[in-house]
Each structure stands twice: as C-alpha cells, then as structure tokens.
Amino acid sequence: MGLEFAVLGPPRAWLDGRERALGRPQQRALLCALLLAPGELVPTQRLITALWGEDEEDWPKDPVGQIGTHAHRLRRALDRPGVLVAGPGGYRLAVAREAVDVFRYEDEAGRAAARLRDAPEEARELLARALGRWSGAALDGVPGPLAARTRERLAASRHAAVMASYEAELSLGRHAQVLAALRELTAARPEDEEAHRLCLLALYRCGRRTEALALFEALRERLDRRLGLDPGGALTGLYERIRRDGPGLAVPRPRQLPPDIPDLVGRGAQVRKAERLLRSDGGRGAGPVVVVLSGPYGAGASTLAVHLAHRVRDAFPDGQLYARGDAPGTVREVMAGFLRALGERPPEGASEGELGARYRAALAGRRVLVLLDGVPGPGPLLPGGAGCAALVAEAATAAGAAAGTAAEVREPDTAAGTETVRLPVGPLDPEDAYELLARIAGPDRIRRESAAARELAELCGRLPARLRSAAARLAARPQWSVADLVGRLSG
C-alpha cells in the first residue's frame, strides 16, 4: 500500500493503511507544500514564502533552519526512509501524484467535465467519486499563504464540480431528486447565477413554472439593487424560454439509474437469465416483461437490480426510470415525476387513473426500462406496451426467503400481454462469500485466515450486506485478526 496522503480536508497520511501523526501546524504546512508538487525538488526559498509569506519581517529568525527542523520531524513521522530527501537548495517528497487525493480528485473532475455533454451518466459517476474524496475544507488548519491560496482555489474547483454534478443529474432527468438541494444552494448563494440557472430548469421540469419565473425576478431585483447589474445572457435566455414554454427545455430521454456497484460478486446465473429475458422479451415481444428479484433483507436484490439495469440499458435507448420505496411520495407522485422525466407536463390535481393513462401513452412506441426498488404496490408504475421492460426488487415473503434459491416462477398475464418472471435472490455460494470478504478486507489477509474467514461468512449468513459490513470493519481495523471479529460476532 505504501504512503497515501489526503489534503482535501485536514491533512492526513497513512503508511500501509495505518495513519501517521503529522505533528505541529508548521510541519503540516511544509508537508502540504511538498505534496502539491510531488516528486519535484521544491526550492527552500519557495518553501519559506509558502509558510511565512514574502515579507521577511514575518519570517522566523532562522527560516532555513526551521525548514530543516520541520523536515527532520516529518521524516520521523512518515517513517519511510528516502521519501523526504534534501536536494541542491531544496527538498523533494518522493511520492507519486496518485498517492495524493487532490490529484485523483482533479483527474476525475477533469474527465467528468470532458464527458458531461456526451456521457452525463459517466460524468455523474466520476463527479460522485471526485466529490466523495472531500472531508472538509482543503488543507484545513494549515497555516501560511500557500495553504490559503490553495484553499481558495480548491474551494472554487469544488463548487464547479458540484455545479457540474447537478448539470449531469438534470441531463439524466433527475430534476425532482436535486431540486431541494438546488433550492438550498440558491438560498446560500443568492447571487450565484449558475446555481439559479440550474434551479430554474429543475423547477420548470418539475412543473413549477411560476416558481421558476419568480426565482428569476427575485434574482434580477437583487442584482440590480446591490450591484446595478442584470443577469447574464445564459440565465436571461433560459428565463425567456421558460416564459414562452420554448423548445429544448424538456428531457425526453431520462437516465435515472443510480450508480452501479463496481465489485458485484457471484449471481452469474441470475444475471445471465435476467439479461436474456430483458433483451429478448423486453423490446420485441407482444408486451413488456417484468423481472422481479426477490430475497430476504441483506441478500442484495436491490444491488443486483441496479447492476442488471446498467447491463441492459443499451437495449432501452429511450431512457431508464427509477423509483425507490423509501423515498417520499405516493405512487401518484412518482408517476407524475416519471411523466415530467419523459418530457410531459402532468396537469395539476390529476387523479392516479388520469396520470396512468398519460404515462402509458408517453411510453407508447418507446423502449424504456423502469427500475422499481422496494416500491409498495408498483403495479401502476409498470409499463404497458411492447418495447419496454421493468425490473422490480422486493423483499421476499417468509416462505420466499426460506426457499432461498428456489427456481424461477413465471406469471403470464394474457389480458395485459405481459409476463412476470420472479427470480429468487438468496445467500451467496460459499466461494462467492469468501471472495467478497477478500475483495474488501484484502486477499492476503483473508487467505492467511481462510478457516476463520469461512466461519465469518457463515456467521453473516452469506448475505452480501452483512458480509460487506463485516469486511469493512476489518478493513478499518488492520490490528484485528479475522478470528477477532468472529469472536466478537459469536459472543
């Protein structure tokens, strides 16, 4: 594992997974100055101004000596010979850029910006990873002019990444999901035109045109009163299009799937069977196919459904719709949200029956996948026409959970022209459970205690959610053995 560093928050360092104490603020400031130029020889003079500024009156009595002292203490703190070396007139931290979180963040944010227009789903996933690296203000608690400048630069970069993530969400038809966050953002940044532009668009696509127009008017009045300025061209143009219900505001091809899991283990038979059903029937049959994944809590039916949806999304080029049972809102409200994602404007006060008719009409002639995760009474949200399909994840009944890996069940509905195929999702096979532990806790560690790892898998019922939780506890506590955790869970 080697050395790894974080500066997107309070500075931290790990050596082979164990965190190192970095000492006093000035030592941290020196470390950060070197981390921002990994592998490069940083002149001592530049390090002095990074810590104390350009004015010599603000320097300590012996700044060169102070730098040397801080470097010596950092070497001891990092406990890795040869990583912090003195060179001709400066110091070098011999680490790769990939070992510092800020460079991984900037790489992911840069790739997301390049993919935002053509591949918003990929951009959203990249931005989620990039923004997930932050744990607070960059270089939090680090003194010195360089740290202050870097904090300011990275704060602006973080805000731009947040804006890009909302842009990606709106491109994917997820305006209802991000509206509350955008309203909070415009309240916190009352003169931020980009935040207002995104909020206006989200309001309009949620059927709240009057609120969108009022939000623009409030911003225009505020800018005029405080700065004597009008909103910029992009925001004003969007306002005019909303006012006239102009073209290009709807999102006819929603991309609402949540991110896929990167390390799914096992389930090969179910994946192959469901994918074959969705690709053949869900696009060319007389009516839609509905695949229901049913399993006990922790078996991973929801995770498997999301993974399957990503595997077959290319077969449904007109969009993917998604709803979760634990999200607020009735079936009627979810249906209205689906209609808006499909580019429709459901009338205020329409009944569930009226919305259902509009929903089926909006799906007619399209190839759309509907993913429903734990939604109670999902029947009205299922597509009704050929070319569409639905994936439903649900908790198994007591009998279904006991059946575990029972065979699939087909439930044809000749009147509706649909066929529901139920696939049970039970515990993982023993080898797959062992593999999942190894992927998260580390293969060497699990291999060293193979018997204890297999006992741990059985204690977890070989259910993915419990296995992930147990493996994450091991990963976070390198001083524990697998047997230690088995003992704690057995006690």
VMD Tcl script that draws the C-alpha trace (Angstrom):
set ca {
  {0.00 0.00 0.00}
  {2.85 2.42 0.79}
  {2.26 6.04 1.70}
  {-1.03 7.78 0.92}
  {-1.96 11.38 1.63}
  {-5.13 13.46 1.94}
  {-5.30 17.25 1.76}
  {-9.00 17.64 0.83}
  {-9.77 18.26 4.46}
  {-7.36 18.23 7.41}
  {-4.01 16.86 6.15}
  {-3.62 13.16 6.85}
  {-1.12 10.45 5.96}
  {-1.20 6.64 6.05}
  {1.65 4.18 5.84}
  {0.48 0.72 4.77}
  {-3.03 1.56 5.97}
  {-2.00 2.93 9.36}
  {-2.48 6.64 9.97}
  {0.59 8.68 10.92}
  {0.60 11.64 13.30}
  {1.83 14.67 11.35}
  {2.77 16.92 14.22}
  {2.61 20.69 14.54}
  {0.83 23.06 12.13}
  {4.10 24.30 10.59}
  {5.18 20.71 9.90}
  {1.84 20.11 8.19}
  {2.31 23.29 6.18}
  {5.70 22.08 4.95}
  {4.28 18.66 4.09}
  {1.42 20.22 2.12}
  {3.80 22.50 0.19}
  {5.75 19.40 -0.85}
  {2.62 17.34 -1.55}
  {1.37 19.96 -4.00}
  {4.50 19.29 -6.09}
  {5.05 15.54 -5.60}
  {8.33 14.20 -6.87}
  {9.68 17.69 -7.59}
  {12.56 19.47 -5.91}
  {10.97 22.48 -4.19}
  {13.49 25.29 -3.52}
  {13.92 26.20 0.12}
  {13.16 29.83 -0.70}
  {9.79 28.84 -2.12}
  {9.04 26.77 0.99}
  {9.86 29.76 3.20}
  {7.43 32.03 1.35}
  {4.84 29.23 1.31}
  {4.92 29.08 5.11}
  {5.57 32.72 6.08}
  {4.95 34.91 3.03}
  {7.06 37.36 1.02}
  {7.69 39.87 3.81}
  {10.93 38.99 5.61}
  {9.66 40.74 8.73}
  {7.16 37.89 9.12}
  {9.84 35.21 8.90}
  {11.30 33.47 11.95}
  {14.85 34.28 12.98}
  {16.33 31.32 11.06}
  {13.81 30.26 8.37}
  {16.22 27.88 6.62}
  {16.95 26.16 9.92}
  {13.25 25.99 10.75}
  {12.53 24.30 7.41}
  {15.28 21.78 8.14}
  {13.87 21.06 11.60}
  {10.35 20.56 10.26}
  {11.70 18.27 7.51}
  {13.57 16.18 10.07}
  {10.45 15.76 12.20}
  {8.36 14.88 9.15}
  {10.83 12.14 8.20}
  {10.37 10.60 11.62}
  {6.59 10.97 11.41}
  {6.33 9.34 7.98}
  {8.70 6.54 9.00}
  {9.68 5.72 5.42}
  {13.40 6.14 4.62}
  {14.15 8.02 1.43}
  {10.69 9.54 0.97}
  {11.61 13.11 2.08}
  {15.03 13.96 0.72}
  {17.15 17.09 0.73}
  {18.49 18.16 -2.66}
  {20.55 21.05 -4.00}
  {18.83 24.08 -2.49}
  {15.55 22.41 -1.58}
  {13.53 19.35 -0.60}
  {11.69 16.64 -2.54}
  {8.88 14.34 -1.44}
  {9.36 11.12 -3.42}
  {5.73 10.06 -3.86}
  {3.56 9.58 -6.94}
  {0.78 12.01 -7.79}
  {-1.71 9.16 -7.40}
  {-0.77 8.90 -3.72}
  {-2.26 12.37 -3.03}
  {-6.06 12.67 -3.03}
  {-6.16 16.13 -4.62}
  {-4.63 14.84 -7.86}
  {-7.04 11.92 -8.04}
  {-9.87 14.41 -7.46}
  {-8.64 16.75 -10.21}
  {-8.21 13.88 -12.65}
  {-11.76 12.62 -12.05}
  {-13.28 16.12 -12.18}
  {-11.40 16.87 -15.41}
  {-12.56 13.66 -17.08}
  {-16.11 14.35 -15.94}
  {-16.05 17.83 -17.49}
  {-14.94 16.32 -20.81}
  {-17.77 13.74 -20.72}
  {-20.55 15.91 -19.31}
  {-22.25 16.74 -22.62}
  {-21.93 13.38 -24.39}
  {-22.00 10.94 -21.47}
  {-23.72 12.56 -18.47}
  {-24.13 9.27 -16.61}
  {-20.41 8.57 -16.76}
  {-19.74 12.18 -15.75}
  {-22.10 11.86 -12.78}
  {-20.28 8.76 -11.51}
  {-16.88 10.40 -11.93}
  {-18.05 13.50 -10.08}
  {-19.54 11.43 -7.27}
  {-16.16 9.76 -6.77}
  {-14.31 13.06 -7.01}
  {-16.55 14.91 -4.55}
  {-16.55 11.92 -2.21}
  {-12.83 12.48 -1.60}
  {-13.53 15.67 0.36}
  {-13.77 15.56 4.16}
  {-13.87 19.31 4.87}
  {-12.16 22.48 3.72}
  {-8.96 21.75 1.80}
  {-5.80 21.96 3.95}
  {-7.99 22.63 6.95}
  {-5.98 24.03 9.85}
  {-2.80 24.51 7.79}
  {-1.18 27.97 8.22}
  {0.64 30.02 5.61}
  {-0.05 31.95 2.38}
  {0.31 28.90 0.10}
  {-2.29 26.98 2.07}
  {-4.66 29.97 1.98}
  {-4.30 30.37 -1.80}
  {-4.71 26.64 -2.38}
  {-7.77 26.50 -0.14}
  {-9.39 29.28 -2.15}
  {-8.54 27.64 -5.50}
  {-9.78 24.23 -4.45}
  {-12.97 25.64 -2.92}
  {-13.78 27.20 -6.32}
  {-12.96 23.91 -8.03}
  {-15.19 22.01 -5.63}
  {-18.09 24.37 -6.27}
  {-17.63 23.98 -10.03}
  {-17.67 20.19 -9.61}
  {-20.87 20.40 -7.57}
  {-22.47 22.52 -10.31}
  {-21.35 20.02 -12.94}
  {-22.84 17.16 -10.91}
  {-26.21 18.95 -10.82}
  {-25.91 19.60 -14.56}
  {-25.38 15.86 -15.10}
  {-28.35 15.00 -12.89}
  {-30.59 17.36 -14.87}
  {-29.36 15.86 -18.15}
  {-30.39 12.45 -16.81}
  {-33.91 13.57 -15.94}
  {-33.30 13.60 -12.18}
  {-34.64 17.13 -11.65}
  {-37.02 16.06 -8.88}
  {-34.19 14.43 -6.95}
  {-31.93 17.50 -6.99}
  {-34.49 20.30 -6.68}
  {-34.36 20.56 -2.88}
  {-30.56 20.76 -2.91}
  {-30.63 23.43 -5.62}
  {-33.15 25.48 -3.63}
  {-30.82 25.33 -0.61}
  {-27.88 26.30 -2.79}
  {-29.58 29.37 -4.25}
  {-30.57 30.45 -0.74}
  {-26.96 30.05 0.44}
  {-25.53 31.79 -2.66}
  {-28.14 34.43 -3.51}
  {-26.11 35.98 -6.34}
  {-24.77 32.80 -7.95}
  {-26.21 32.86 -11.47}
  {-25.19 29.29 -12.37}
  {-26.93 27.90 -9.29}
  {-30.03 29.90 -10.20}
  {-29.91 28.71 -13.81}
  {-29.92 25.07 -12.73}
  {-32.63 25.70 -10.16}
  {-34.84 27.44 -12.72}
  {-34.50 24.47 -15.05}
  {-35.25 21.96 -12.29}
  {-38.32 23.94 -11.17}
  {-39.65 24.10 -14.71}
  {-39.13 20.39 -15.32}
  {-40.91 19.63 -12.04}
  {-43.95 21.51 -13.34}
  {-43.33 24.59 -11.15}
  {-43.08 27.19 -13.89}
  {-44.49 30.04 -11.80}
  {-41.88 29.47 -9.08}
  {-39.11 29.38 -11.69}
  {-40.17 32.75 -13.11}
  {-40.46 34.23 -9.61}
  {-36.97 32.99 -8.69}
  {-35.51 34.77 -11.71}
  {-37.34 38.01 -10.94}
  {-36.08 37.94 -7.35}
  {-32.51 37.45 -8.56}
  {-32.81 40.22 -11.13}
  {-34.09 42.65 -8.50}
  {-31.34 41.65 -6.07}
  {-28.54 42.08 -8.62}
  {-29.90 45.45 -9.72}
  {-30.25 46.73 -6.17}
  {-26.86 45.56 -4.89}
  {-24.64 45.69 -7.98}
  {-26.52 47.66 -10.62}
  {-26.32 44.67 -12.99}
  {-28.72 42.47 -14.95}
  {-28.44 38.66 -15.00}
  {-26.15 37.27 -17.70}
  {-27.20 36.10 -21.11}
  {-27.43 32.37 -20.35}
  {-29.76 32.87 -17.40}
  {-31.85 35.54 -19.13}
  {-32.20 33.32 -22.21}
  {-33.42 30.42 -20.09}
  {-35.92 32.71 -18.38}
  {-37.33 33.83 -21.72}
  {-37.68 30.24 -22.94}
  {-39.46 29.25 -19.71}
  {-41.74 32.28 -20.02}
  {-42.70 31.22 -23.55}
  {-42.62 27.45 -22.86}
  {-39.96 27.36 -25.56}
  {-38.37 24.26 -27.09}
  {-35.43 22.34 -25.67}
  {-36.49 22.51 -22.02}
  {-37.93 19.02 -21.63}
  {-35.86 15.88 -21.17}
  {-37.31 13.21 -23.44}
  {-34.69 10.55 -22.62}
  {-34.27 10.23 -18.85}
  {-31.22 8.47 -17.41}
  {-32.22 7.99 -13.78}
  {-30.31 4.85 -12.78}
  {-28.26 5.13 -9.58}
  {-24.54 4.29 -9.89}
  {-23.66 0.65 -10.48}
  {-21.74 -1.29 -7.85}
  {-18.14 -1.81 -9.02}
  {-17.45 -5.12 -7.25}
  {-20.51 -7.37 -7.59}
  {-19.58 -10.93 -6.68}
  {-21.44 -14.05 -7.80}
  {-25.03 -14.10 -9.10}
  {-23.82 -15.20 -12.54}
  {-26.79 -17.48 -13.24}
  {-29.37 -14.88 -12.26}
  {-27.60 -12.14 -14.24}
  {-27.48 -14.25 -17.40}
  {-31.11 -15.35 -17.09}
  {-32.48 -11.89 -16.36}
  {-30.39 -10.25 -19.06}
  {-31.61 -12.77 -21.64}
  {-35.22 -12.09 -20.65}
  {-34.87 -8.32 -20.73}
  {-33.02 -8.21 -24.04}
  {-35.31 -10.62 -25.88}
  {-38.80 -10.10 -24.49}
  {-38.23 -6.56 -23.24}
  {-38.04 -5.00 -26.65}
  {-39.57 -7.33 -29.20}
  {-42.38 -9.26 -27.51}
  {-46.12 -8.55 -27.64}
  {-45.92 -6.79 -24.30}
  {-43.36 -5.82 -21.67}
  {-41.58 -8.33 -19.49}
  {-41.35 -7.74 -15.76}
  {-38.43 -9.30 -13.90}
  {-38.90 -9.40 -10.12}
  {-35.86 -10.06 -7.92}
  {-36.99 -11.20 -4.51}
  {-34.87 -12.02 -1.48}
  {-34.52 -11.56 2.28}
  {-33.09 -8.36 3.71}
  {-29.36 -8.20 3.06}
  {-29.39 -10.62 0.13}
  {-28.68 -7.81 -2.32}
  {-31.80 -7.86 -4.52}
  {-31.65 -4.07 -4.88}
  {-27.95 -4.07 -5.74}
  {-28.44 -6.85 -8.27}
  {-31.36 -5.00 -9.87}
  {-29.27 -1.85 -10.31}
  {-26.39 -3.88 -11.76}
  {-28.73 -5.60 -14.22}
  {-30.28 -2.29 -15.25}
  {-26.84 -0.97 -16.15}
  {-26.02 -4.13 -18.13}
  {-29.11 -3.86 -20.34}
  {-29.57 -0.09 -20.57}
  {-28.23 -0.06 -24.13}
  {-31.33 -2.10 -25.12}
  {-33.54 0.75 -23.88}
  {-32.22 3.84 -25.68}
  {-35.29 5.96 -24.90}
  {-34.43 6.10 -21.22}
  {-34.42 4.47 -17.82}
  {-36.76 5.47 -14.99}
  {-36.05 4.76 -11.33}
  {-38.00 4.94 -8.08}
  {-37.18 3.78 -4.54}
  {-39.69 2.69 -1.95}
  {-38.02 4.56 0.92}
  {-38.17 7.89 -0.93}
  {-41.00 10.26 0.00}
  {-44.04 10.40 -2.26}
  {-47.04 8.30 -3.23}
  {-47.30 6.15 -6.35}
  {-49.24 9.01 -7.91}
  {-46.40 11.45 -7.18}
  {-43.82 9.01 -8.54}
  {-45.89 8.63 -11.70}
  {-46.09 12.41 -12.11}
  {-42.30 12.56 -11.71}
  {-41.88 9.87 -14.37}
  {-44.09 11.86 -16.73}
  {-42.02 15.00 -16.23}
  {-38.84 12.98 -16.83}
  {-40.35 11.81 -20.11}
  {-40.92 15.41 -21.18}
  {-44.61 15.62 -20.24}
  {-46.32 18.19 -18.03}
  {-48.91 16.36 -15.89}
  {-51.91 18.54 -15.07}
  {-52.30 19.75 -11.51}
  {-54.76 17.69 -9.47}
  {-54.97 14.85 -11.99}
  {-56.06 11.53 -10.50}
  {-53.87 8.45 -10.46}
  {-56.01 6.96 -13.24}
  {-55.57 10.03 -15.45}
  {-51.84 10.07 -14.82}
  {-51.67 6.34 -15.57}
  {-53.28 6.87 -18.96}
  {-50.83 9.67 -19.76}
  {-47.93 7.53 -18.52}
  {-48.85 4.61 -20.77}
  {-49.32 6.99 -23.70}
  {-45.91 8.59 -23.05}
  {-44.26 5.15 -23.10}
  {-46.07 4.01 -26.24}
  {-43.63 3.42 -29.07}
  {-40.62 3.91 -26.81}
  {-38.10 1.47 -25.41}
  {-37.80 2.44 -21.74}
  {-36.62 0.42 -18.75}
  {-38.36 1.03 -15.41}
  {-36.43 0.09 -12.24}
  {-38.52 -0.07 -9.05}
  {-36.70 -0.75 -5.78}
  {-38.96 -1.69 -2.91}
  {-41.87 0.43 -4.16}
  {-45.08 -0.77 -2.47}
  {-47.91 -1.56 -4.87}
  {-45.80 -0.98 -8.00}
  {-48.46 -2.15 -10.47}
  {-49.48 1.30 -11.80}
  {-45.82 2.14 -12.50}
  {-45.18 -0.91 -14.66}
  {-45.01 -0.19 -18.41}
  {-47.88 -1.43 -20.51}
  {-46.58 -1.51 -24.08}
  {-44.21 -3.56 -26.18}
  {-40.62 -2.37 -26.22}
  {-40.48 -1.54 -22.52}
  {-39.48 -3.64 -19.52}
  {-39.41 -3.41 -15.75}
  {-37.01 -4.61 -13.07}
  {-38.53 -4.85 -9.61}
  {-36.59 -5.51 -6.39}
  {-38.69 -6.57 -3.43}
  {-38.36 -8.17 -0.03}
  {-39.22 -11.86 -0.03}
  {-42.12 -13.20 1.96}
  {-41.26 -15.56 4.79}
  {-41.91 -18.53 2.50}
  {-39.88 -16.98 -0.29}
  {-36.97 -16.23 1.99}
  {-37.00 -19.80 3.27}
  {-37.00 -21.08 -0.30}
  {-33.70 -19.24 -0.85}
  {-32.54 -20.35 -4.26}
  {-35.77 -21.90 -5.50}
  {-36.45 -21.98 -9.23}
  {-37.85 -19.04 -11.11}
  {-41.63 -18.52 -11.34}
  {-43.36 -17.24 -14.47}
  {-46.69 -15.42 -14.19}
  {-48.14 -14.68 -17.64}
  {-50.95 -12.13 -17.91}
  {-52.55 -12.77 -21.29}
  {-55.07 -9.96 -20.88}
  {-52.37 -7.35 -20.39}
  {-49.92 -9.06 -22.73}
  {-47.22 -9.09 -20.04}
  {-45.21 -11.79 -18.34}
  {-43.75 -11.51 -14.85}
  {-40.72 -13.66 -14.10}
  {-39.74 -13.99 -10.45}
  {-36.11 -14.81 -9.71}
  {-35.17 -15.61 -6.09}
  {-32.07 -13.94 -4.61}
  {-30.70 -15.94 -1.71}
  {-27.38 -16.17 0.16}
  {-24.16 -16.25 -1.85}
  {-22.42 -19.52 -2.57}
  {-19.62 -20.20 -0.03}
  {-16.85 -19.43 -2.51}
  {-18.50 -16.18 -3.61}
  {-18.98 -15.13 0.02}
  {-15.27 -15.81 0.64}
  {-14.35 -13.78 -2.47}
  {-16.44 -10.81 -1.35}
  {-14.66 -10.73 2.02}
  {-11.30 -10.90 0.25}
  {-12.09 -8.03 -2.10}
  {-12.98 -5.65 0.70}
  {-10.75 -6.74 3.60}
  {-7.77 -7.70 1.41}
  {-6.97 -11.04 -0.26}
  {-3.73 -11.69 1.65}
  {-5.38 -11.11 4.98}
  {-8.32 -13.40 4.22}
  {-6.05 -16.07 2.75}
  {-3.91 -16.13 5.91}
  {-7.01 -16.91 7.99}
  {-9.00 -18.92 5.49}
  {-10.84 -21.05 8.05}
  {-11.80 -18.03 10.17}
  {-12.92 -16.18 7.03}
  {-15.22 -19.03 6.05}
  {-16.63 -19.12 9.58}
  {-17.21 -15.35 9.36}
  {-19.07 -15.82 6.07}
  {-21.39 -18.36 7.70}
  {-21.96 -16.07 10.69}
  {-23.10 -13.44 8.19}
  {-25.49 -15.94 6.61}
  {-23.51 -15.43 3.37}
  {-25.70 -12.36 2.81}
  {-23.85 -9.62 0.87}
  {-24.94 -6.71 3.05}
  {-23.70 -8.40 6.22}
  {-20.53 -9.61 4.52}
  {-19.74 -6.08 3.31}
  {-20.32 -4.67 6.79}
  {-18.05 -7.26 8.39}
  {-15.31 -6.84 5.77}
  {-15.48 -3.05 6.11}
  {-14.94 -3.40 9.89}
  {-11.85 -5.48 9.20}
  {-10.56 -3.02 6.60}
  {-10.96 -0.14 9.06}
  {-9.15 -2.04 11.85}
  {-5.95 -3.55 10.48}
  {-4.90 -4.54 14.01}
  {-7.81 -7.03 14.24}
  {-7.47 -10.58 13.03}
  {-10.38 -12.26 11.25}
  {-10.66 -14.54 14.26}
  {-11.03 -11.48 16.49}
  {-14.11 -10.38 14.56}
  {-15.52 -13.92 14.56}
  {-15.19 -13.93 18.33}
  {-16.91 -10.58 18.69}
  {-19.81 -11.64 16.46}
  {-20.15 -15.01 18.19}
  {-20.07 -13.60 21.71}
}
mol new
graphics top color blue
foreach p $ca { graphics top sphere $p radius 0.5 }
foreach p [lrange $ca 0 end-1] q [lrange $ca 1 end] { graphics top cylinder $p $q radius 0.2 }
display resetview
